[in-house]
């Protein structure tokens, strides 16, 4: 099952939330930003896999 687009969208939301939280709680904000970026990368890799790699 391919869920790359869902992971990419959720990662973008996580990153945006983390960037918004940086001023109030820097550690939590940067943590959410990093988690969001990892989700975006995972989603992009899943979307662009070849059919023989699944």
PEBELNOR-V595249 format. One record per pair of residues at least 4 apart in sequence whose ideal C-beta (glycine too) atoms are under 6 Angstrom apart, sorted by the first residue. I is the first residue (numbers start at 1). J is the second residue. D is the distance in Angstrom with one decimal. If there is no record, write none. Layout:
# PEBELNOR-V595249
i-><I:I>
j-><J:J>
d-><D:D>
This chain:
# PEBELNOR-V595249
i-><3:4:4:4:7:7:7:7:8:8:10:11:11:11:11:14:14:14:15:15:15:17:18:18:18:18:19:21:21:21:22:22:25:49:49>
j-><7:43:46:47:11:39:42:43:40:43:39:36:39:40:43:32:35:36:33:36:37:32:29:32:33:36:33:25:28:29:26:29:29:53:54>
d-><5.8:4.5:3.4:3.3:6.0:5.3:5.5:3.2:5.4:3.4:5.9:4.7:3.0:3.6:5.9:5.6:5.7:3.2:5.3:3.2:5.8:5.6:5.0:3.0:3.4:5.7:5.8:5.5:5.8:3.7:5.6:3.6:5.8:4.5:6.0>
